[in-house]
Amino acid sequence: MTDTITPEVGKTYLTRDGRKARCICTDMRGGEYPVVCLVGKGGSEGVVTHTMDGRYRATRAVADLDLVSEAPRTVTVNVWVEL
């Protein structure tokens, strides 16, 4: 996988198949998948674990649930112009 990321708690990422994944933990004990994300599926979320570089599987195989980018944020800006 060439597009690895370093997940951070509190940020939202996109999976390879386009789902939003909210990172809630990066220090889970007990294995090679310390990153915990809540991944959207329909109208709910499921718990998915990842490696420290955002991979769903520890092997180098590409998976749909790999984290590939930070999700874009929507920002609203109000501009007032006095005429």
Beta strands, then each sheet from edge to edge (+ up, - down):
strand 1: 12-15
strand 2: 20-25
strand 3: 35-41
strand 4: 44-50
strand 5: 67-70
sheet 1: 4+ 3- 2+ 1- 5+
end
